[in-house]
Amino acid sequence: MPLRRRRPLMRAAATTAVVAGTATAVSGRVARRQQASQQADAQASQQEQMYAQQQAAAAPPPPAYAAPEPAAPPPSGGLTDASLEQLSKLATLHEQGVLTDDEFAAEKAKILGL
């Protein structure tokens, strides 16, 4: 009977050794993967920094600010086709009685820039 007692004890010891060995192997593998991942991240970060530095060094300087050209003065003679059209519409509205004399004069002054 003593042999029967030793076998379950040996089996438990062997099972414990296998489990412990597997756990050690797995944790070592996880640690190596994490270390490799961190090194890859560090290398990628360094490459991004180098690329950004190269781009900054190679970028052409921004163009100098040029003042905008002044707007062209209104054509001599005073009235454009659009302003003449607006005046004719105002006159029509005034004749129809939609606009009073004061309203017509105010709008006409706006169009003529007076």
C-alpha beads as a LAMMPS data file, in Angstrom:
LAMMPS data file: protein, C-alpha beads

114 atoms
113 bonds

1 atom types
1 bond types

-500.0 500.0 xlo xhi
-500.0 500.0 ylo yhi
-500.0 500.0 zlo zhi

Masses

1 110.0

Atoms # bond

1 1 1 0.000 0.000 0.000
2 1 1 2.750 2.490 0.515
3 1 1 3.278 2.560 -3.242
4 1 1 -0.255 3.698 -3.861
5 1 1 0.191 6.661 -1.587
6 1 1 3.355 7.763 -3.334
7 1 1 1.884 7.696 -6.824
8 1 1 -0.806 10.331 -6.218
9 1 1 1.769 12.433 -4.437
10 1 1 4.233 12.061 -7.317
11 1 1 1.460 12.776 -9.802
12 1 1 0.541 15.974 -7.931
13 1 1 4.190 17.017 -7.801
14 1 1 4.603 16.360 -11.516
15 1 1 1.423 18.285 -12.336
16 1 1 2.592 21.194 -10.219
17 1 1 5.967 21.205 -11.977
18 1 1 4.322 21.202 -15.407
19 1 1 1.951 24.028 -14.456
20 1 1 4.762 26.075 -12.944
21 1 1 6.988 25.499 -15.965
22 1 1 4.205 26.470 -18.359
23 1 1 3.430 29.609 -16.373
24 1 1 7.102 30.593 -16.389
25 1 1 7.377 30.045 -20.127
26 1 1 4.214 32.026 -20.838
27 1 1 5.202 34.937 -18.622
28 1 1 8.649 35.034 -20.237
29 1 1 7.086 35.085 -23.684
30 1 1 4.713 37.899 -22.688
31 1 1 7.604 39.909 -21.262
32 1 1 9.643 39.462 -24.470
33 1 1 6.678 40.521 -26.618
34 1 1 6.091 43.616 -24.505
35 1 1 9.760 44.542 -24.679
36 1 1 9.814 44.068 -28.461
37 1 1 6.659 46.165 -28.811
38 1 1 8.144 48.966 -26.715
39 1 1 11.327 48.931 -28.792
40 1 1 9.320 49.061 -32.020
41 1 1 7.300 51.989 -30.672
42 1 1 10.482 53.819 -29.696
43 1 1 11.987 53.250 -33.141
44 1 1 8.816 54.453 -34.852
45 1 1 8.797 57.561 -32.688
46 1 1 12.425 58.277 -33.561
47 1 1 11.702 57.821 -37.269
48 1 1 8.720 60.188 -37.055
49 1 1 10.860 62.809 -35.337
50 1 1 13.592 62.472 -37.959
51 1 1 11.028 62.750 -40.751
52 1 1 9.507 65.865 -39.189
53 1 1 12.959 67.441 -38.852
54 1 1 13.754 66.642 -42.486
55 1 1 10.459 68.127 -43.630
56 1 1 11.010 71.269 -41.594
57 1 1 14.506 71.676 -43.005
58 1 1 13.370 71.047 -46.585
59 1 1 10.229 73.187 -46.470
60 1 1 10.527 76.382 -48.499
61 1 1 10.159 79.608 -46.560
62 1 1 6.667 81.087 -46.591
63 1 1 6.154 83.774 -49.204
64 1 1 6.608 87.347 -48.091
65 1 1 3.399 89.247 -47.491
66 1 1 2.420 91.334 -50.454
67 1 1 -0.027 94.166 -49.919
68 1 1 -3.205 93.754 -51.939
69 1 1 -3.589 96.014 -54.895
70 1 1 -5.952 98.927 -54.302
71 1 1 -9.439 98.543 -55.654
72 1 1 -10.030 100.082 -59.020
73 1 1 -11.901 103.391 -58.816
74 1 1 -15.431 103.381 -60.157
75 1 1 -15.557 104.063 -63.861
76 1 1 -15.763 107.694 -64.798
77 1 1 -19.219 108.708 -65.764
78 1 1 -20.489 107.469 -62.415
79 1 1 -23.097 104.834 -63.240
80 1 1 -22.712 101.156 -64.034
81 1 1 -25.265 98.994 -65.776
82 1 1 -26.299 97.454 -62.457
83 1 1 -26.847 100.824 -60.793
84 1 1 -28.861 102.069 -63.779
85 1 1 -31.045 98.977 -63.547
86 1 1 -31.605 99.541 -59.816
87 1 1 -32.526 103.179 -60.445
88 1 1 -35.054 102.213 -63.094
89 1 1 -36.664 99.689 -60.705
90 1 1 -36.820 102.360 -58.008
91 1 1 -38.416 104.806 -60.432
92 1 1 -41.021 102.210 -61.387
93 1 1 -41.832 101.547 -57.722
94 1 1 -42.042 105.298 -57.083
95 1 1 -44.399 105.806 -60.021
96 1 1 -46.603 102.947 -58.798
97 1 1 -46.831 104.626 -55.398
98 1 1 -45.020 101.857 -53.511
99 1 1 -42.231 104.271 -52.462
100 1 1 -42.756 107.752 -51.080
101 1 1 -40.702 110.696 -52.325
102 1 1 -38.441 110.532 -49.271
103 1 1 -37.859 106.756 -49.589
104 1 1 -37.122 107.136 -53.303
105 1 1 -34.617 109.935 -52.625
106 1 1 -32.882 107.933 -49.883
107 1 1 -32.499 104.789 -52.002
108 1 1 -31.351 106.838 -55.009
109 1 1 -28.669 108.469 -52.852
110 1 1 -27.454 105.014 -51.706
111 1 1 -27.138 103.791 -55.275
112 1 1 -25.382 106.904 -56.476
113 1 1 -23.083 106.871 -53.420
114 1 1 -24.094 110.340 -52.261

Bonds

1 1 1 2
2 1 2 3
3 1 3 4
4 1 4 5
5 1 5 6
6 1 6 7
7 1 7 8
8 1 8 9
9 1 9 10
10 1 10 11
11 1 11 12
12 1 12 13
13 1 13 14
14 1 14 15
15 1 15 16
16 1 16 17
17 1 17 18
18 1 18 19
19 1 19 20
20 1 20 21
21 1 21 22
22 1 22 23
23 1 23 24
24 1 24 25
25 1 25 26
26 1 26 27
27 1 27 28
28 1 28 29
29 1 29 30
30 1 30 31
31 1 31 32
32 1 32 33
33 1 33 34
34 1 34 35
35 1 35 36
36 1 36 37
37 1 37 38
38 1 38 39
39 1 39 40
40 1 40 41
41 1 41 42
42 1 42 43
43 1 43 44
44 1 44 45
45 1 45 46
46 1 46 47
47 1 47 48
48 1 48 49
49 1 49 50
50 1 50 51
51 1 51 52
52 1 52 53
53 1 53 54
54 1 54 55
55 1 55 56
56 1 56 57
57 1 57 58
58 1 58 59
59 1 59 60
60 1 60 61
61 1 61 62
62 1 62 63
63 1 63 64
64 1 64 65
65 1 65 66
66 1 66 67
67 1 67 68
68 1 68 69
69 1 69 70
70 1 70 71
71 1 71 72
72 1 72 73
73 1 73 74
74 1 74 75
75 1 75 76
76 1 76 77
77 1 77 78
78 1 78 79
79 1 79 80
80 1 80 81
81 1 81 82
82 1 82 83
83 1 83 84
84 1 84 85
85 1 85 86
86 1 86 87
87 1 87 88
88 1 88 89
89 1 89 90
90 1 90 91
91 1 91 92
92 1 92 93
93 1 93 94
94 1 94 95
95 1 95 96
96 1 96 97
97 1 97 98
98 1 98 99
99 1 99 100
100 1 100 101
101 1 101 102
102 1 102 103
103 1 103 104
104 1 104 105
105 1 105 106
106 1 106 107
107 1 107 108
108 1 108 109
109 1 109 110
110 1 110 111
111 1 111 112
112 1 112 113
113 1 113 114
